[in-house]
Amino acid sequence: MHFDRIDRPTDQRSAQRTALAILGVCFVLSVLGRGLGETFTVFLLPISQSFGWDRADVVSIYSLTSLCGGLAAPLIGRLFDRSGPRIVYTLGMLLLGGAFLATSYAQHLWQFRLTIGLCVGFGIACIGIVPNSILLGRWFTKRLPTAMSVVYSATGAGVLLLLPAAQILIDRFGWRGAYEWFGIAMLALLLPLLILPWTLFAKGSGHMEKAATADLADEGWTLLSAMRHHAFWALFATFFFTAIGMYAISPEIVAYLIDVGFPPLQAATAWGFSGVVLLFGMLGVSWLDGVIGRRPSVLFSYALSIVGIIMLWLLRWYPNYFLLTGFVVCFGSMVGSRGPLITSTAMKIFRGERVGTIYGTITIGSGLGSALGSWCGGLIHDWTHSYNPLLAFALIAVILGMIPFLVVPALRE
């Protein structure tokens, strides 16, 4: 009995250290995934100038990356359930490294769509939010929203770190040389990735498993049974419409700010700070989740997004730094802030051996929404030559994304 009293705290401390190590690994992988995906915005202009292609053709590569990442999510979730994290993460790094090296030799648009669009999109998904959510769900229970907030904040960190790095590489080596360096770096990271104790990581915390059994046992969910549950489609719709609203605006923000009268450098710098406030927004919403509950926290985040869109619209008539700051804080801090809470909700409702496949299928909504939103945003502006219909479209989409948490019983609990 004496040894049991000693071993139990020791085991708990060991599990806590392992959980923190996994959180660190997931954060780094998310920084690489999101950051590398967003670096295409830096490559866009030099690639367009190099080949003389229309901007719409080049932007289609970026949209294809988002679409592929979303459609691949259920496959990756199923692969994670069946083969574990080592296979999934290794596949992702191999795809990224090989795709970037191949892109450095690309000469035709279809080659960019194959490498950056398909391979990079699939590779990012392999080291992104779906496998990270499943892995963290095995080590965190009540603190899963906070853990997911840390991983989701990698979006801002990846943008802040890798976009300047991409620009530096392009300035020094050209865009082909920059892609070569990215490819070499991804392949070089394979060795440290492979030697991590993935067998231990995949087991999960024994304490967590006991808590899960007491709280919500595995009810034998399958993908088909989950798809017959209203919560599945409610979460899918939340991901889909929210992504449409946010991505319809995001690619247009710098151009909009310049159009209303802000100097280009100030416009780019102001929106760049969204990567900074994003971390505080995610952690703040997750903190609220523990204080006032899941549903009020999610609705509060939507309210801030709506206020941010209204402030952006008001800048058309009142271009001042007060409204600009308010927009960046309200809208920028909430980009993705709902992700950890929605993920935790899905992991709780559909907990079981097939949660990876189920959650991956739900996140198709996010991939489809981001691709559709960015495409529709550009199309609406081209048709109307005005940003007002675009902002109205985004506002309606965000409100539609909020509605499931107002009316769906499983999400109101």
Steps between C-alpha positions, in 0.01 A plus 500: 500500500788733580644453153158552340476839666841593358451355154162658432619864515813399309291344223280808485801731471644280227169508312487878535852536358410271210182697434695828492756345265219390266349848517837645399537258208147573377563874524821480295333283235208743481739794465663323205170396344313828521806715443612313190148510361477878542845563348338465158375857541868605488577278199191617310647818349841363391335192345249722315781721372717205403239339275273794417193311622174668603465559872184288510686200359772528762252551785323181391805309627441640850129415487584145391733462799217588740252278319733200493581540869132497588407204281798299627403545866280187537759283325767628735275444800439140392871445436579635846242268660644197317876569479580756769678836506845393375370396157276806460760760599776332300280492191426869545866602523592285199224657292600852599871446438448325168239751382716804572802346326286409198350850488844653468516338153137567396438663160124464449191598698380141531830411665447768768145375554630145544787584735387805699127446455460126555819372666559796732129512586504131595835536678380791711191301596724209610683719753205728573200535721332160447787273615605753765146514641476121523840469666436779751157354574676191637697705753273790595142490626368813671800695377458392138355840392806676644737253335319541170521879536878476527516286186253719308709806590774346285315664210620841613845376599550327165405812309726722710800266465479341157369783282800723573727196463349428158551860390863497613565177309328634188703823513824303529442186294190571290169320538638172363791506743263581787288196420815287488597615849150428632509151348843421646394628843187282508692186405772581755237517775397142427778349713414677828134434429555126453700451822228642723331240729182475295395172661485676836336809350228293333401313816346797674487577868368226726353768723327653200360166391350438845346844499362443153347169605332660800387807307402368159573144401559393143152448360624330183463792261562429134513755221155396375340515844663837564368634170148407612540717810395865477815614684719377214334724242471788745877497555559456127280803427678706765839425345368557146320832538752649743787420262308657211449823694853530630680401179278717281647800682855399598664500153341838421580689821830665401359606161186634672699705752709649220181577307352696792813712532761331719859486366596149378763442771261604776226280357725195480649564845159548661369170366827332584428569868206262473756223549589654836149560632389155379689327782333715765161452338525123500627475855241753613207312348627171646529667841143624468396142418607396849331801662164547325467179298540379142195651329530856644872503417440399138219756460722771648770422244247530219379832640854638487542381141176674401609822673833476317329472160281801581810702598667401173191621311499832694860563396363574152349823635714561809858388425665548839738301718242445774274299272799330337632386839155384605462297182840331538433418866139380455525321166867398505491354851199286413632345175502134598427572868191276488702212359624360836152510654330346198770234485457420870123477452541254214755292692263478797184411307662243270769363731614152410733299282376665179505860621781582256296397198190677629674823594698500176177475302347787697797723418432458128261786567789728590700411189203543268400824672845657481540411133147615411525814711824626347373426148161664559662803660705573190209422271259733683749785489570445129127497421400802709827699512411573861589359839156561655333187352807298597480613865125431505562151362765431767277634778210275398732196482639565850147533640403170334806340661380616842141373468570130583616601848171683544256232383662154504433317829829307513699824467292692753580268789 
